[in-house]
């Protein structure tokens, strides 16, 4: 089967329709008399791939939910792949997608690329266990709901109560998908918590990191933490850094970021204990405290 990309040549000027400057390419499938053209995203959908990009609002959520339901109707056994590149979205829209993922029969693989911030990180974590991944340079961030209100004191009180209800729901989902307890989720969301994929892996948001063959790069934040623990220095080879991160991950040592600002501060302390029988075997614990003053 011959597959090629070409820009759509459909003439819409005669119909009085203004053409979008963002031209979506068509996919040419087949050759000769059997050649046919379909829209790029329809082609991806036919291969059980759903792409979610941009801010998640009601319109985007409707398209994603509709795609998931349609793919379930086509095949209830084969997995669906959901690619996410989003800076966040409306809480009700994201929760609607998550509820759909949990209600359909096919397993949904979630893969993050670019940015996966705020509620979209929860959507990333909602994928099937063992099938949640992120590209190596993806930035992932956890945060708490934000909102505002105006009017009399009773109206403001109702808005605050609704925000608190949303936050409790978000916390329960994070606890369910990542294995964190309530204190850990509140700790991670008391300020914007930015993570590299390796850190998100430690937190339980994803299950694997997608790298190129022979790629041994390690995020600078994790290199600094290894140096603080005395496990590495500026001359440590990149391949050894990656190996050390993998070994520490197996022992349960959690690499957490640092965030602070305003009236609250968040810090993380890491301690490691050397197993003398193996110079590269370490165990460790992590502790943190959040000042909510």
N, C-alpha and C positions, 0 to 999 in steps of 0.2 A: 504494500500500500504506500503510495506516494503522498507525503504530507508537505505542504509548503505554505509560507505566509505571504499574503499580498494585501495591499490596501484596498478596502472596499471601493468599488467604482459606481456604486448605486447613485443615480441622478435624482436628487431630491429637490432641485431648484424649480422644476416644473410644477411640483406640488405645493410650492410656497413654504417649504420647511427649511429653516435655517440650519445648516450643517454644523455640528459640534466641531470646534477646533481640535478636540481630543479624538483623533480618528482611531477607531478600534479595528485592527486588522481582521481580515477573513482568513479562514483556514481552508486550503484546497486539499481535498482528500481524494485519492485515486488518480487515475490518468486516462487520457483519451475520452471515449464516450462515457466512461464511468466517473469522470471527474465531477465533483460537486463542491460547493463552498458553504461553509457555515461560520457563524460568528465565533470569535476566539473563546469567549466565556461559555458558549454553548458546547464547544468542543471539549473544554475542560470538564464541564458538567457531565458530558457523555462518558468521560473517563473517571467519574466519581470524585472530582476535585472541585472544591468550593473555595473561592478566594474572597477573603473579607479584608477590605482596605478602608482606611479613613475612620472618621468619627462614627461610632455606632449609634444611629438614631432609629426611629421607628421604621423608616423606609428601608434602611440597610437590614435591620432585623427581620423584616417581612420577607425580603429576598432570600436571606440565608435560611430562615425557617422553611420557606416554600421549597427551596432546593433540597434541604434535608428530607422533607416529607416525600418529595417526588422520587428521590433516590431510594428511599425505603420501599416505595411502591414498586420500583423496578426490580430491586433485589434486596431481600431481607438478610442476606448472609454476608455479602462482600462489604469490606470496610469502606468508610468515607473519609477522605482526607480534607481537612480544613486548614488552609493557610491563613495566618493572622498577621497583619501589619497595621496596627491601630494604636492611636494615642489615648484611647478610652471611649467612653460613651455614656448614654443615659442608663441609669441602673435598671429600670424596668425593661428596656430593650435587651440588655445583656442577659438578665435573668430569664427572659423569654426564650432566648437561644439556648441557654443552659438547660432549662426545663425540657426543651425539645430534644436536645442531645440525650438526656437521660430517659426519655420516653420512647424513642425509636429503637428498633431491634438491631440495626447494624451498629458496629462499633465505630466511633469517630476518632480518627487520629488527628491530633492538633499539632501544628508546626508553626513556630514564630519566626519572623524575619523582620529586619528593620527595627521598629519600636513596638513594644507590647506593654502599654502603660495602663495603670489604674484598673478599671473593671475588665479590660481585655486580658490582663494577666490571670484573672479568675477564669475567664473563658478558656485560656490556654490550659490551665490546670484541670479543667472539666473534661478533658479528653480521656480516652480509655487508658487504664493503668498500663504502663509499659510502652505506650504508644504516643507519648507526649514529647516533642522535641523542639529544639531551637537552633537556628544557624549560629555559627561561632561568634559573630559580631553583633548579635541581637542585644538590645538593651531592654530589660524587663523591670517593671516598677510596680510596687504595691502601694496603695494609698487608701485613705478612708473617704467616705462620701462627703461632698461639699454642697452647700446650698445657702440660700438666703431667703428672707421674708420681710415684708413690711405690712403695716396695718396695726390694729389694736393688739394688746398683749395676749388675748385669747387666740388670735390668728397666728401670732408668732409661736405660741406654745404648741399649737397643733402641727406647725411645720417642723418644729424641733422634735416632736414625738415621732413624726413620720421619718425624719432623717435617722433617728435612733433605731427605729424598726428596720430600716434598710441596712444599717450598719450591722445589726445583730444577725440579719439574714446572710449578709456578705461574710461575716465571721464564721457562721456555721458551715457555709460552703467551703471556705478556705480550710477549716478544720477537717472537713470530710475528704477533700481532695488531696491535701498535703500531709496529713498526719500531725499537724501542729496542734498544740492545745490553745485554749482561749488566751492565756497570757502571752504566748508567743505571737499569735496573730495580732493582738492589740499592740504589742511591742513593735512589730514590723510595719504597722499601719499608722502609728502615732505621728510619723512624719513620712514624706515621700521616700520610699526605700528603693533605690536604684540598684540593679544587680546585673552582673555579667551572667551568661548562661551557666557557667560553672557554679556560681553562687545560687542561682535559681534551682540547680540540680540538688544542691545541699538542702535547700529549703523544702524540696518536695514538689515544686511547681512543674518540673519537667522530669523526664526519665533518661534523656540522652542529649548530647550535643552533636550537631552535624558538622564535621570538619572535612577538609580536603585531605587527600592521601599524603602522608608525611608531614602534616601540619602539627607542629608542636608548640604553637603560641599559647601563652598563659596570660590571662588578664592582669594588668599592672596592680590592681587592688589585691589580688591573691598573691602576687609575687612579694608585695610589701609585707603581707601578713606572714608569709614564710620566712622573710628576713627578720621580722620582729621575733619570731619563735626561735631564731638561730638555726634554721634548717637550710638556709640558702644565703648567697651573697651575690654581688654584681657579676661574678665570674661563673656562676652556676649555669651549665648548658641548658638550653630551652627544653631539650628532650628529657633531661633529668627533672626539671621543674614539673613537667607534665606527669611524669611517672610518680613523683612525690604527691601531687594533688590527687591522682587516682588512688594511691595507697592510703592517704589520709581519709579520702572519701569512704573507703571500705571500713575504716575504723569508727566512722560516725562523727569525726571532728567537723564541726560546722563552721564554714567561713561566712561571716556576716559583715555587711557593710557598716559604715558609720554615717550617721546623719545628725544634724543638730541645727538649732536656729530658733530665734524668737525666745520664748520663755521656757521651752522644753529642750532637753538634751538627750541624746541616745548614744551610748558607747558600748563597745563589745570587748571583752577580755578573753583572750585565748591562752590556754595553758597546755603544754604537751609533756608527756612522760615517755622517756626513751625505754624501749625494750632492749636490754643489753645483748640479748641473744641474736638480735637482728638490727644492724645499724640504721636500717631504713624503715623499721616498723615503729609506729608511733600511735599512741592513743591520746585523746584529749577531751576536754570539756569546754563549753562556752557558756558564758553568763552575761547578762545584760540588764540594764535598769533604765526605765524611762521616767523622767520627771514630768508630771502632768500639771505642774503648778501654773 
